[in-house]
């Protein structure tokens, strides 16, 4: 398991334990099943955010991509 996958798994398990199995998406708030889980930087790295666990949250892959698509500046 890669370091990123291990971090995602640990965060997911911690949240699931705290919220009795329900892991809400940081973006939309709906439950995220383990296969759909990605890590989202709360404060984007482009704005000085780190990859420390305190700046990471679980989100759906689609929500993660949609959020970043909105922040890309047009040409």
Backbone bond lengths (Angstrom), bond angles and torsions (degrees), N, CA, C in turn:
res aa  C-N    CA-C-N  psi(-1)  N-CA   C-N-CA  omega(-1)  CA-C   N-CA-C  phi
1 X - - - 1.456 - - 1.529 107.73 -
2 X 1.330 116.75 131.84 1.465 120.67 179.49 1.529 110.19 -68.86
3 X 1.299 115.24 163.53 1.476 120.08 179.72 1.529 110.74 -60.93
4 X 1.342 116.53 -41.46 1.463 120.60 179.11 1.527 110.48 -63.51
5 X 1.323 117.10 -45.08 1.470 120.96 179.20 1.524 110.78 -63.09
6 X 1.315 117.07 -38.87 1.459 120.63 178.55 1.529 110.84 -65.80
7 X 1.321 117.25 -42.26 1.465 121.30 177.45 1.523 110.30 -62.17
8 X 1.342 117.08 -45.99 1.466 121.58 178.59 1.523 110.32 -58.73
9 X 1.331 116.52 -45.12 1.463 121.38 -179.45 1.537 110.97 -62.33
10 X 1.331 116.87 -44.48 1.470 120.30 -179.74 1.526 111.71 -63.61
11 X 1.325 116.80 -45.01 1.467 119.81 179.38 1.522 110.00 -64.16
12 X 1.335 116.90 -44.13 1.468 120.94 179.76 1.529 109.88 -58.98
13 X 1.325 116.99 -48.29 1.467 120.95 -178.38 1.524 111.59 -62.95
14 X 1.327 117.38 -39.40 1.463 121.23 179.21 1.525 110.95 -63.15
15 X 1.326 116.51 -47.41 1.471 120.77 179.42 1.527 110.24 -64.42
16 X 1.323 117.05 -43.57 1.469 120.93 179.78 1.530 110.90 -59.67
17 X 1.317 116.21 -41.86 1.465 120.42 179.37 1.532 110.66 -65.27
18 X 1.327 116.85 -42.46 1.466 120.85 -178.20 1.525 112.16 -69.34
19 X 1.343 117.18 -33.23 1.467 120.80 -175.25 1.520 112.82 -110.68
20 X 1.323 116.44 26.62 1.464 123.15 174.57 1.526 113.15 54.79
21 X 1.331 115.84 45.92 1.458 121.54 174.38 1.517 115.72 92.21
22 X 1.317 117.41 -8.45 1.463 120.51 -179.47 1.529 108.40 -97.91
23 X 1.331 116.07 121.53 1.466 120.71 179.64 1.524 107.32 -116.23
24 X 1.342 117.45 102.68 1.461 119.75 -178.20 1.528 112.09 -77.31
25 X 1.319 115.05 144.89 1.460 121.45 174.67 1.521 107.76 -69.67
26 X 1.320 117.46 133.73 1.459 122.02 -179.72 1.528 111.38 -64.36
27 X 1.338 117.16 -25.03 1.462 121.21 -176.87 1.526 111.73 -90.00
28 X 1.349 117.62 -53.53 1.470 120.53 -173.48 1.530 114.45 -103.35
29 X 1.331 117.46 -17.53 1.461 120.77 178.45 1.519 115.49 87.77
30 X 1.335 118.35 -8.32 1.458 121.47 179.36 1.530 109.86 -80.52
31 X 1.335 116.61 157.16 1.466 121.71 -179.94 1.527 110.65 -60.58
32 X 1.316 116.09 140.38 1.460 122.87 177.27 1.527 108.02 -111.14
33 X 1.339 116.46 119.73 1.463 120.84 174.84 1.533 108.04 -75.03
34 X 1.328 118.56 149.85 1.465 120.82 -177.58 1.540 115.34 -49.80
35 X 1.337 119.91 -41.96 1.471 117.82 -179.04 1.534 113.77 -68.13
36 X 1.331 117.26 -20.29 1.471 121.77 -178.61 1.529 112.47 -93.98
37 X 1.325 117.56 -4.64 1.460 121.95 -172.24 1.520 112.39 -76.43
38 X 1.333 115.15 133.05 1.460 122.72 171.33 1.522 107.52 -130.63
39 X 1.309 115.69 165.21 1.458 120.13 175.18 1.517 109.16 -95.69
40 X 1.304 115.73 134.04 1.458 123.29 179.95 1.529 107.93 -115.39
41 X 1.312 117.02 133.72 1.465 120.48 172.88 1.528 107.41 -79.74
42 X 1.312 116.84 120.95 1.463 121.14 -179.77 1.530 109.60 -64.13
43 X 1.305 116.23 -51.33 1.467 121.26 171.56 1.532 105.27 -103.38
44 X 1.329 118.09 113.82 1.465 120.99 -175.78 1.528 112.71 -54.39
45 X 1.319 114.39 146.20 1.460 119.33 177.77 1.527 110.76 -60.02
46 X 1.329 116.55 -32.09 1.468 120.59 179.31 1.528 112.34 -65.15
47 X 1.342 115.93 -17.54 1.469 121.24 178.08 1.525 111.63 -108.64
48 X 1.331 115.50 19.21 1.461 119.99 177.03 1.514 115.33 94.19
49 X 1.337 118.24 4.54 1.455 121.34 178.58 1.522 111.14 -71.36
50 X 1.309 115.43 153.45 1.462 120.42 -179.14 1.526 110.16 -104.65
51 X 1.314 115.65 176.92 1.461 121.13 174.66 1.523 110.82 -101.49
52 X 1.320 116.20 21.10 1.461 122.01 176.12 1.526 108.32 -70.34
53 X 1.320 117.07 149.93 1.463 121.47 -178.14 1.520 113.36 -54.21
54 X 1.319 118.19 -29.60 1.456 121.23 -179.99 1.523 112.32 -68.26
55 X 1.339 117.55 -16.78 1.457 121.78 -178.91 1.521 111.81 -110.05
56 X 1.321 117.80 14.07 1.458 121.74 -178.70 1.523 110.45 -117.88
57 X 1.323 115.58 143.84 1.461 121.43 177.70 1.524 108.30 -142.23
58 X 1.312 116.08 159.11 1.464 122.24 178.08 1.523 108.85 -83.96
59 X 1.336 115.50 138.11 1.468 120.58 173.96 1.521 108.82 -148.08
60 X 1.335 115.73 163.80 1.463 120.71 171.21 1.531 107.70 -67.73
61 X 1.313 117.21 147.17 1.465 120.44 176.86 1.528 110.09 -58.15
62 X 1.330 117.34 -42.34 1.472 121.12 -178.67 1.532 110.84 -64.31
63 X 1.329 117.77 -41.02 1.466 120.90 179.00 1.524 110.40 -66.33
64 X 1.321 116.53 -40.75 1.456 121.69 178.96 1.525 110.11 -60.00
65 X 1.333 116.86 -47.97 1.468 121.17 179.97 1.524 111.57 -66.04
66 X 1.323 116.98 -41.99 1.464 121.55 -179.45 1.536 110.38 -63.32
67 X 1.312 116.45 -40.83 1.476 120.53 -179.99 1.521 110.40 -63.32
68 X 1.312 117.33 -41.80 1.457 120.40 -179.11 1.521 111.99 -73.93
69 X 1.301 117.47 -30.33 1.469 120.85 178.38 1.522 109.99 -64.29
70 X 1.335 117.97 -32.54 1.464 122.60 -179.86 1.522 112.06 -73.55
71 X 1.339 116.75 -25.44 1.464 119.02 -174.99 1.511 113.18 -93.30
72 X 1.328 117.89 -2.95 1.456 120.73 -179.97 1.528 108.73 -78.85
73 X 1.309 116.69 127.23 1.468 121.96 -179.21 1.522 110.25 -73.55
74 X 1.353 117.99 136.98 1.450 120.09 178.32 1.535 110.89 -69.15
75 X 1.346 116.19 155.49 1.476 121.45 179.30 1.503 111.77 -70.22
